[in-house]
Structure formats: structure tokens, C-alpha cells
Amino acid sequence: FREFVGDLFQRNALVRGELVLDGRIVDLSDIRCPVFNVYARNDHLVPASASRPLADHVASSDYSELEFDGGHIGIYVSRSAQQKVPPAIAGWLKARP
């Protein structure tokens, strides 16, 4: 857990291209598959300002995002989220072969 927090939160190693998994550097620009970035506007653990920049780091030509008006847990359990987020994800998936 300490290594995870140190690498991802304190050093931002993933975005900097310095994260090593299984002896290999993880390079976000290698991501070319469709990406659907779903994040909560009021997330206090992973702020929207930390989620939005993903678009600038992946090489996918099919990038979409959904910003939901909720928090870290609310995006999964709130009534509003249950009515909006799963259908949005399903629609995004159905639109891709």
C-alpha cells in the first residue's frame, strides 16, 4: 500500500512515465483502445481535476468521458448514479463492436 501511494499519489509516476510493473514501464501513450473515463465531479479522493487529464496522456482516437455529479462512493451507490451511470456505460459499450 505504501508503494502504491508513493508511486501514484506522491510521485505521480504513472503520468510521468516512471511507473514500473513486472519490470516494465507503464506508458499511458501506449493505450490505443477505446477509453471511457467515468469520474465524479465531487470526488474527494480522486478529484475530477486528476481524472480529466487522462485524455491528454492516452493515444486512443476513441476517447469519451462522463463527469457525474457525485462523490467517490456516490457515483456507484446513489439513486441518481444508478439511473444515469450504468445506462451511459452500457450505451458506450454497445456503440463499439
Contacts in CASP RR format, 6 or more apart in sequence:
PFRMAT RR
TARGET T0000
AUTHOR 0000-0000-0000
METHOD contacts of the structure
MODEL  1
FREFVGDLFQRNALVRGELVLDGRIVDLSDIRCPVFNVYARNDHLVPASA
SRPLADHVASSDYSELEFDGGHIGIYVSRSAQQKVPPAIAGWLKARP
6 13 0 8 1.000
7 13 0 8 1.000
7 14 0 8 1.000
7 18 0 8 1.000
7 19 0 8 1.000
8 14 0 8 1.000
8 19 0 8 1.000
11 18 0 8 1.000
13 19 0 8 1.000
14 26 0 8 1.000
14 28 0 8 1.000
15 28 0 8 1.000
15 53 0 8 1.000
15 57 0 8 1.000
17 25 0 8 1.000
17 26 0 8 1.000
17 27 0 8 1.000
17 28 0 8 1.000
18 25 0 8 1.000
19 25 0 8 1.000
19 26 0 8 1.000
20 26 0 8 1.000
28 54 0 8 1.000
28 57 0 8 1.000
28 58 0 8 1.000
29 57 0 8 1.000
29 58 0 8 1.000
29 59 0 8 1.000
30 59 0 8 1.000
31 58 0 8 1.000
31 59 0 8 1.000
31 60 0 8 1.000
32 58 0 8 1.000
32 59 0 8 1.000
32 60 0 8 1.000
32 61 0 8 1.000
33 60 0 8 1.000
33 62 0 8 1.000
34 60 0 8 1.000
34 62 0 8 1.000
34 63 0 8 1.000
34 64 0 8 1.000
34 96 0 8 1.000
35 54 0 8 1.000
35 58 0 8 1.000
35 60 0 8 1.000
35 62 0 8 1.000
35 63 0 8 1.000
35 64 0 8 1.000
36 64 0 8 1.000
36 65 0 8 1.000
36 66 0 8 1.000
36 89 0 8 1.000
36 92 0 8 1.000
36 93 0 8 1.000
37 51 0 8 1.000
37 52 0 8 1.000
37 54 0 8 1.000
37 55 0 8 1.000
37 63 0 8 1.000
37 64 0 8 1.000
37 65 0 8 1.000
37 66 0 8 1.000
38 65 0 8 1.000
38 66 0 8 1.000
38 68 0 8 1.000
38 75 0 8 1.000
38 85 0 8 1.000
38 88 0 8 1.000
38 89 0 8 1.000
39 46 0 8 1.000
39 48 0 8 1.000
39 51 0 8 1.000
39 52 0 8 1.000
39 65 0 8 1.000
39 66 0 8 1.000
39 67 0 8 1.000
39 68 0 8 1.000
39 75 0 8 1.000
40 46 0 8 1.000
40 48 0 8 1.000
40 67 0 8 1.000
40 68 0 8 1.000
40 69 0 8 1.000
40 70 0 8 1.000
40 71 0 8 1.000
40 72 0 8 1.000
40 74 0 8 1.000
40 75 0 8 1.000
41 48 0 8 1.000
41 67 0 8 1.000
41 68 0 8 1.000
41 69 0 8 1.000
41 70 0 8 1.000
41 71 0 8 1.000
42 48 0 8 1.000
42 69 0 8 1.000
42 70 0 8 1.000
42 71 0 8 1.000
43 51 0 8 1.000
43 70 0 8 1.000
43 71 0 8 1.000
43 72 0 8 1.000
43 75 0 8 1.000
44 71 0 8 1.000
44 72 0 8 1.000
45 72 0 8 1.000
46 72 0 8 1.000
48 67 0 8 1.000
51 65 0 8 1.000
52 65 0 8 1.000
52 67 0 8 1.000
54 65 0 8 1.000
55 63 0 8 1.000
55 65 0 8 1.000
62 96 0 8 1.000
64 92 0 8 1.000
66 85 0 8 1.000
66 88 0 8 1.000
66 89 0 8 1.000
66 92 0 8 1.000
68 75 0 8 1.000
68 81 0 8 1.000
68 84 0 8 1.000
68 85 0 8 1.000
69 80 0 8 1.000
70 78 0 8 1.000
70 80 0 8 1.000
70 81 0 8 1.000
74 81 0 8 1.000
75 81 0 8 1.000
75 85 0 8 1.000
76 85 0 8 1.000
END
